Amino acid sequence: MKILVTGANGYLGQGIIKKLLDDGHEVIAADFATEHIDGRATPVKCDLFAMENPYEYFHNPDILLHLAWRDGFVHYSEAHIQDLYKHYSFICRLAQSGIRKIAVMGSMHEIGFFEGSINENTPCHPITPYGISKNALRELTKMIAKKHDLPYQWLRGYYIVGNSEYGSSIFSKITASEKEGKKEFPFTLGQNQYDFIDYPDFCKQVAAAIEQDKINGIINICSGRPEKLADRVERFIKENNYQIRLKYGAFPDRPYDSKAVWGDNKKISSILENTVNE
């Protein structure tokens, strides 16, 4: 298939594109910059929101995988609200033009404060501009897909563990601090429990989801189990043989973070199982 990946130069895009290419697909990789994109892809340096007909501009792709999102780790950034209509309009233009499927990266922050396992029927009550905007785009994407009789997938991501220093996650920040030679990393008490998924598994799950059409709608990209933040970070430090140590209690927990939350992995497990059987 010919797959258009937006936000291709970002941390998520780089690994997902590599997996899609390994699986034999043609990838059109779109972003403001393209220096980190796998050389086998077709890089396109552009402003997604400035083009009238993105379907023609990107040479008639079969699938849209929309990863592009500004300030994803700055949950109260005004950019989330300011960009919402731009994302909606971009997806609309592709849906009207002949795209065969729409897949968009979501976030567990759409749910808001919640404790327990999250599935596709869990009510969403987001409480940050990031979560509110993501949830609004989810509902709009569902509406667009229904109007144009298209399959859509909302890939709800959880907490990704990787040792790239260029991301904005706590794991990337620890890696960057280690490379800078810092001895301590300021930390919370780390008692909240989250669903952590290793970066290669995340990329594998996203690719497997969009490569099939039998299971659609909201799909959790997750491990399916909770783990204490402190335990996972300590394990991450040990796995990478880092010398840095956590300074517990330097920061308070964010008041809007859930105490224990994880994704229901039934749908993605079924997708992966079918992929193996095929």
URWO-V328001 format. One record per helix or strand of 2 or more residues. SS is the DSSP state (~ for helix, > for strand). FROM is the first residue (numbers start at 1). LEN is the number of residues. Records with the same first field share a line. If there is no record, write none. Layout:
SS=FROM-LEN / FROM-LEN
This chain:
>=2-5 / 26-6 / 42-4 / 63-4 / 101-7 / 116-3 / 151-7 / 159-3 / 184-3 / 193-2 / 196-3 / 217-5 / 227-2 / 245-3 / 260-4
~=11-12 / 48-3 / 54-4 / 79-17 / 108-3 / 129-19 / 170-10 / 199-12 / 229-11 / 266-12
